[in-house]
Amino acid sequence: MSQNFKHYSQYYDLLYKDKDYQSETDYLTFLISSYLPTAKNIIELGSGTGKHAKLLAEKGYEVLGLERSSEMVEIANRTVNEGVSFKIADVSNFEQEQSFDVALSIFHVISYLTENEDLINTFNQVKKHLNTDGLFIFDVWHSPAVHAQIPEKRVKRLKNSDVEIIRYATPVIDAERNIVEVNYLIEARNLHNGQISTVEEKHPMRHFGKPEIELLAYATGFKLLHCEEFLSKVPPSDETWGVCYVLRKK
Ligand SMILES: C[S@@+](CC[C@H](N)C(=O)[O-])C[C@H]1O[C@@H](n2cnc3c(N)ncnc32)[C@H](O)[C@@H]1O
C-alpha cells in the first residue's frame, strides 16, 4: 500500500491552513442541493484530516469518510463531531453495508489513482454504494491546464507556534501516462528545541480531460451531468487546474 501522506500528514493542516474549507463546503452543498435536494447521507473518499466531512455534518448531512492513510484518520479523529465518522480504507476496494445519496472525493483524490484498474474499481465501488440517482462529485487535475502551464518547482514556507517548514515540490512529468510525479521535500524546524527534520514523499498525480472522464463514467454506469472549475464555477479551460465533475448513477 502506498506510503504517501504517512509523514506528510503531520504538516498537512499547516500546509493548507489558508485553504477555505468553509467556502468549499458551501460550494459542495450548493452542487448537492442543485442536483439531489433530497440527499441526506454522504460517503467521502479520501477524507484526509476530515475538514470537509465535519463541515458537511454541521450542515446536517450524515457523513462517512474513507481514507487510506491511518495517520490522516488519526488526525481527523482528534475531535469528535456529531454525524461524522472516519474509517481506514482504500477507495478502490472498500465495502460498506450502508448505501449513500452522494459520494464526494475532493482535492484531487481521484488524481492519486494513476492506474486504470484502480480508477475503474473505484468508480464501480462508488456505483455499488450509491442509492438510485445518487451523485458522484469529485475534482481532478485538468490535462489542458497541465499541458499549457507545465508544472514547475515550487517552494512554500509556513509557520505556526511549534514549527517552521519549507516545502519544496519538484515535478517530474510522465507525458505518456498523463502523470506528474510530485516529489516533496519538507524541512521542518522545531521552534521549541531548534531540531531540524526532513520528510520526503512522492505523490504521483494523474490528470484527465473531459472525454476521458466521460468515457470512464459511461463504462462504469454513470452519466456526466456537469463539469466546471472547482469553486469558481467557470467553464474548464487551459487555465483550469482543478475541474469538478458531477456524475449521476444511471
Ligand atoms: C490532497 S489530500 C485531500 C484530503 C481531503 N479530501 C482534503 O480536501 O483535505 C488526498 C487524500 O487522498 C487520500 N488517498 C489517496 N489515494 C487514496 C486511496 N486509494 N484510498 C483512500 N484514500 C486515498 C490520501 O491519503 C490523502 O489523504
The ligand as an ORCA input file, in Angstrom:
! r2SCAN-3c Opt
* xyz 0 1
  C      -4.814     16.076     -1.154
  S      -5.420     15.006      0.079
  C      -7.112     15.560      0.223
  C      -7.694     15.286      1.596
  C      -9.055     15.916      1.830
  N     -10.047     15.433      0.880
  C      -8.954     17.423      1.784
  O      -9.652     18.034      0.956
  O      -8.211     17.995      2.582
  C      -5.591     13.469     -0.764
  C      -6.056     12.377      0.179
  O      -6.456     11.244     -0.582
  C      -6.051     10.094      0.127
  N      -5.982      8.976     -0.816
  C      -5.233      8.889     -1.941
  N      -5.432      7.704     -2.535
  C      -6.330      7.029     -1.781
  C      -6.940      5.750     -1.882
  N      -6.650      4.918     -2.887
  N      -7.825      5.380     -0.930
  C      -8.121      6.219      0.096
  N      -7.580      7.442      0.251
  C      -6.686      7.848     -0.684
  C      -4.681     10.482      0.690
  O      -4.276      9.616      1.720
  C      -4.969     11.917      1.138
  O      -5.448     11.985      2.447
*
